[in-house]
């Protein structure tokens, strides 16, 4: 099989399974967001806080997502790192109305970004500035400033204002994530096939 045949085979548009870590402090809306992304017949009517973690699946136009919904309670956050190696993308959810804990969210994000299993990987990160329906919510631009997102230079990232209860802003975020997951996948496939010819 020639190089071009192998390349086209790897890059063919087909359903790809993607492992996504959904992180953020407790009560930021992670589980509500994931629930809203599921097909309507699979959505839960009652959302309860996640203890430990749960696994959910949903599909976009060309990708199948397996989402690890990690508890954001303080005593469970040390579990996050056990799933970093398997994660191919990250959704980080922030409660835009909780200004008091924005500093804690930034500390957790910094810890995540500096972890050895994340630090040197070009893993896409989607931020949801959630709970935009609440009166005390700050804009996604302000959330970006408070978390110093402009300092993230080595990973593609995007922030969306969202209202998880109504589902607003969620599709925009998933569309962005899908584009970057596929882009990174294509680049890795290309490098795996082409670089050996130059070594």
Protein Blocks (a to p, Z undefined) as FASTA:
>chain_A
ZZklmmmmmmpccddddddddeddehilpmmmmmmmpcfklpcfbdcddehiacdddddf
kbccddddddfbfklmmmmmmmmmmpgbdcddddfklmmlmmmmmmmmmmmmmpmklmmp
ccddddddehklbmklccfklmmmmnommmpmkbccddddddfknopoklmmmmmmmmmm
mmmmmmmmmmmmmmmmmZZ
